[in-house]
């Protein structure tokens, strides 16, 4: 046949999965499985869910197992992890495949810093990277983007991104910040260490708690991990307030281009019953394999990418 899978990539994936399971077994974190299909859609308007028809009803392929895993936490599961397939429409390229593999896990009683330390050990030991640098979101954009994300005006921010998107497209503030992050900051981050960026603007909190920093900025208790400019992980000190979560669902619905997306009422019911204080993180395993194998494209670490599925 004309196509042959990479045996090295298959073996490395199996080794990575075993490493992860051993890591959590030592810490008494339980492995779980949750459904890939759901009748409700993810609340984050920036993530495009794939839908299908199942049992004469519209269902959605999960962009993350976050909601059902939090339902397990509310039911008393204790610390849990999952290695699973996730799906996002409109994401195809050297770093993206619409179907990809994610590690998601939750630790009760962990604050953001404690979770960052554990993720650094999990990822750093596997990739054999021991050095680490931490930046607040404000520090990262000042150092590598030359702007203060919390004080720059909307007009000045839009002017900064015209070289990437042109002057005709009018973007919202967070969309402009995302462009600065992806086009200016990420390519210039240190390449020889783990890089954590934390305390994002509160407007980018998603499902994280919010607070105020020492300068009075409204921030999200959220971090992202980068290695060689590649985003690997997205972690939150998880929001547990049912009323705040319902409000965010409504705001995300307003931002979505798709009308009538169903909210996950089962997830809201779990929050109302009581989600324990916890922090959680999603880690892209395909990208970790890209780094391990020095692959330039995600297709090199997949047995079957979209062109061969």
Secondary structure, 3 states (H helix, E strand, C coil): CCCCCCHHHHHHHHHHHHHHHHHHHHCCCEECCCCCEECCCCCCCCCCCEEEEECCEEEEECCCCHHHHHHHHHCCCCCEEEEEEEECCCCCCCCCCCEEEEEEEEEECCCHHHHHHHHHHHHHHHHCCCCEEEEEHHHHHHHHHCCCCCCCCHHHHHHHHHHHHCCCCCCCHHHHHHHHHHHHHHHHCCCCCEEEEEEEEHHHCCCECEEECCCCCEEEEEEEEEECCEEEEEEEEECCCHHHHHHHHHHHHHHCCCCCCCCCHHHHHHHHHHCCCEEEEEEEHHHHHHHHHCCCCHHHHCCCCCCCC
